[in-house]
């Protein structure tokens, strides 16, 4: 076998997808900080969440009837250990949902 294909035989740890509903940029940064402390760089998050959270903050200046859920953004994180979902739920008081399948997709 070619030496370039040998690393493809090994796979990384299984990542589990957890869904959270965030209401502020501060909570998003706090969760990312905790994930970095716990797992280092061995986790993934949904891209462009900061843009959506800032957009919802800007839209709160508009009338309440303009937006369906003006303050909530639903996002996901792929983490190697599902125990972090319970910890995030208890620490931040947010609802955490688990994805049905194990591969995180």
Backbone bond lengths (Angstrom), bond angles and torsions (degrees), N, CA, C in turn:
res aa  C-N    CA-C-N  psi(-1)  N-CA   C-N-CA  omega(-1)  CA-C   N-CA-C  phi
1 X - - - 1.442 - - 1.527 108.62 -
2 X 1.290 115.06 144.68 1.463 121.43 178.99 1.529 110.34 -64.07
3 X 1.335 117.08 141.80 1.456 121.29 -178.46 1.526 111.96 -62.62
4 X 1.313 117.86 -25.84 1.459 120.68 -179.39 1.522 112.03 -71.49
5 X 1.328 118.22 -25.94 1.453 121.53 -177.22 1.527 113.46 -89.90
6 X 1.317 118.48 -10.33 1.459 121.52 -178.24 1.543 111.69 -61.04
7 X 1.342 120.91 -43.09 1.474 119.29 178.42 1.528 113.49 -63.21
8 X 1.317 118.07 -21.02 1.458 120.66 179.88 1.522 112.15 -72.26
9 X 1.325 118.27 -16.93 1.463 121.07 178.30 1.521 111.28 -70.87
10 X 1.322 116.93 -30.98 1.455 120.13 -178.88 1.522 109.32 -92.05
11 X 1.290 116.03 138.44 1.458 120.04 177.64 1.515 109.28 -116.49
12 X 1.297 115.43 156.53 1.457 120.78 179.36 1.519 110.29 -76.88
13 X 1.322 115.96 -178.86 1.464 119.45 179.64 1.528 110.96 -68.40
14 X 1.308 115.75 153.76 1.452 120.71 177.88 1.523 109.35 -69.65
15 X 1.318 116.08 130.51 1.454 121.00 178.65 1.520 109.49 -101.70
16 X 1.306 116.37 137.88 1.463 122.65 -179.95 1.521 108.28 -109.07
17 X 1.307 116.30 136.21 1.462 120.52 -177.95 1.523 110.32 -90.46
18 X 1.326 115.03 127.77 1.460 120.60 172.78 1.526 107.90 -118.71
19 X 1.317 115.84 140.34 1.465 122.49 -179.85 1.518 109.13 -107.29
20 X 1.318 115.94 134.64 1.461 121.29 176.85 1.523 108.85 -131.97
21 X 1.318 115.89 153.47 1.458 121.73 175.92 1.519 107.39 -111.97
22 X 1.327 116.05 117.27 1.455 121.84 -175.44 1.522 110.69 -106.40
23 X 1.331 114.37 152.75 1.458 118.59 -179.27 1.521 113.18 -122.89
24 X 1.347 118.03 -2.98 1.469 118.88 -179.76 1.524 110.40 -154.37
25 X 1.306 114.44 160.00 1.459 121.14 176.46 1.521 110.16 -66.05
26 X 1.333 117.13 -36.38 1.465 121.11 -178.88 1.525 111.94 -62.47
27 X 1.320 117.40 -41.28 1.468 119.82 179.42 1.527 110.87 -67.40
28 X 1.328 117.38 -36.05 1.457 120.95 178.26 1.530 110.53 -64.74
29 X 1.338 116.41 -45.77 1.464 119.87 177.62 1.524 111.62 -63.42
30 X 1.323 118.00 -38.95 1.461 121.23 -179.63 1.528 111.04 -65.00
31 X 1.323 117.50 -42.31 1.465 120.83 178.61 1.522 110.62 -65.32
32 X 1.343 116.68 -42.79 1.463 119.08 177.95 1.527 111.26 -63.00
33 X 1.311 118.06 -38.29 1.466 121.72 177.96 1.531 110.60 -62.39
34 X 1.331 116.26 -44.26 1.463 119.66 179.68 1.522 111.89 -66.39
35 X 1.322 117.79 -38.07 1.466 120.61 177.88 1.528 110.84 -65.90
36 X 1.333 117.25 -38.73 1.457 119.88 177.09 1.527 111.34 -65.08
37 X 1.333 116.89 -38.90 1.464 119.41 178.18 1.524 111.66 -66.27
38 X 1.320 116.39 -38.64 1.462 120.77 -175.44 1.529 112.50 -79.40
39 X 1.352 117.46 -45.17 1.469 120.97 -171.57 1.521 114.43 -116.70
40 X 1.304 119.75 -1.93 1.456 121.03 -175.85 1.524 109.59 70.24
41 X 1.322 116.50 -124.80 1.468 120.37 178.45 1.530 111.73 -103.92
42 X 1.314 117.64 12.38 1.462 122.07 -175.94 1.537 111.12 -89.64
43 X 1.306 117.95 50.96 1.462 123.79 176.30 1.519 108.10 -157.02
44 X 1.306 116.59 164.03 1.463 121.50 -179.59 1.520 108.90 -132.37
45 X 1.305 115.70 153.56 1.457 121.46 175.69 1.518 110.25 -133.53
46 X 1.307 115.37 161.17 1.454 119.94 -179.58 1.526 109.68 -69.61
47 X 1.337 117.16 133.76 1.466 119.56 179.61 1.530 111.66 -73.25
48 X 1.310 115.17 158.23 1.471 124.97 174.54 1.528 114.78 66.39
49 X 1.314 117.82 22.92 1.462 120.59 178.75 1.527 110.17 -71.04
50 X 1.328 116.50 -39.72 1.456 120.10 179.40 1.527 110.52 -59.07
51 X 1.308 116.82 -42.00 1.470 121.06 178.73 1.524 110.57 -61.48
52 X 1.330 117.36 -42.56 1.461 120.00 179.94 1.521 111.86 -67.83
53 X 1.339 116.53 -39.61 1.456 119.31 179.64 1.525 111.30 -66.55
54 X 1.329 117.07 -39.58 1.461 119.57 177.21 1.525 111.28 -67.65
55 X 1.323 115.96 -33.87 1.457 120.05 177.57 1.532 110.63 -66.33
56 X 1.321 117.61 -38.81 1.463 119.66 178.78 1.520 110.67 -69.62
57 X 1.353 117.59 -34.25 1.461 119.46 176.32 1.524 110.41 -64.52
58 X 1.324 116.71 -39.96 1.458 120.40 179.07 1.525 110.11 -66.27
59 X 1.333 117.64 -38.53 1.459 121.35 -178.15 1.523 113.55 -73.82
60 X 1.322 118.03 -12.23 1.463 118.36 178.26 1.525 111.52 -70.65
61 X 1.325 117.26 -14.89 1.461 119.99 176.59 1.525 111.47 -75.85
62 X 1.315 116.43 -17.28 1.459 120.74 179.35 1.525 109.81 -81.82
63 X 1.310 117.88 168.73 1.470 119.77 178.50 1.528 111.32 -61.08
64 X 1.328 116.01 153.52 1.471 121.10 -176.01 1.519 111.81 -62.94
65 X 1.307 118.39 -31.19 1.464 120.54 -177.47 1.517 112.00 -74.76
66 X 1.343 118.48 -9.86 1.466 121.56 -176.07 1.525 111.97 -71.94
67 X 1.311 117.19 -35.10 1.465 120.89 -177.07 1.516 110.06 -116.67
68 X 1.349 116.65 149.36 1.464 120.68 176.97 1.527 110.04 -70.94
69 X 1.321 116.70 -58.19 1.467 122.91 177.38 1.525 107.55 -126.32
70 X 1.303 118.25 85.01 1.458 119.25 -170.40 1.524 114.43 -67.83
71 X 1.321 119.30 -18.64 1.453 119.61 -173.57 1.525 114.71 -113.56
72 X 1.320 119.96 -1.91 1.464 120.90 -171.99 1.527 111.71 -113.72
73 X 1.325 115.56 135.49 1.463 122.10 175.07 1.520 107.02 -127.97
74 X 1.325 116.55 124.30 1.465 121.46 179.02 1.524 108.31 -92.78
75 X 1.316 116.23 126.57 1.458 120.81 -177.36 1.531 109.98 -139.94
76 X 1.322 116.50 170.92 1.455 120.94 -178.75 1.512 110.83 -128.94
77 X 1.326 114.77 158.30 1.453 123.48 171.78 1.521 107.37 -134.47
78 X 1.322 117.55 135.69 1.455 122.53 173.06 1.524 107.55 -98.11
79 X 1.326 116.11 117.05 1.470 121.64 -175.75 1.520 109.87 -125.42
80 X 1.343 118.09 151.35 1.464 119.94 -179.40 1.530 114.25 -77.68
81 X 1.319 118.60 -17.64 1.463 121.08 -176.50 1.526 109.09 -130.74
82 X 1.330 116.79 125.08 1.471 120.73 -177.10 1.524 113.15 -73.37
83 X 1.324 117.99 -14.56 1.469 119.56 179.71 1.522 112.11 -64.31
84 X 1.327 116.98 -22.89 1.463 120.01 179.28 1.531 111.06 -65.89
85 X 1.331 117.52 -25.77 1.467 120.89 179.89 1.527 110.56 -63.73
86 X 1.309 117.42 -44.04 1.461 121.08 178.03 1.516 110.28 -65.21
87 X 1.311 116.35 -41.37 1.460 120.63 -179.08 1.528 111.22 -64.09
88 X 1.342 117.53 -43.72 1.466 120.64 177.64 1.525 111.30 -63.36
89 X 1.319 116.14 -40.13 1.458 120.52 179.89 1.525 111.35 -62.82
90 X 1.315 116.64 -42.54 1.465 120.12 -179.80 1.524 112.11 -73.23
91 X 1.312 117.44 -40.77 1.457 120.56 -175.49 1.523 112.43 -70.42
92 X 1.342 116.92 -42.61 1.463 120.45 -174.04 1.522 113.71 -104.37
93 X 1.312 117.92 -7.13 1.457 120.28 179.43 1.516 113.03 66.58
94 X 1.330 116.63 36.59 1.458 121.25 179.98 1.521 109.02 -112.33
95 X 1.316 115.16 156.19 1.466 120.36 176.10 1.527 108.71 -81.71
96 X 1.322 116.01 127.71 1.460 122.03 179.43 1.512 107.78 -117.30
97 X 1.334 116.08 127.57 1.465 121.31 177.52 1.517 108.52 -112.19
98 X 1.316 115.91 144.50 1.456 121.28 177.37 1.511 109.78 -99.25
99 X 1.320 116.41 143.59 1.455 121.07 176.11 1.523 109.08 -73.05
100 X 1.319 117.59 152.16 1.457 121.63 -176.67 1.518 114.35 -70.86
101 X 1.324 117.82 -32.01 1.455 119.51 -175.84 1.519 110.44 -104.64
102 X 1.334 115.96 161.22 1.471 121.30 -174.09 1.498 114.71 -83.08
103 X 1.336 118.63 -21.45 1.456 118.43 -174.02 1.519 113.18 -82.35
104 X 1.305 118.80 -0.42 1.451 121.02 173.71 1.508 114.59 83.52
105 X 1.320 117.74 7.70 1.472 119.58 -178.51 1.502 110.15 -118.04
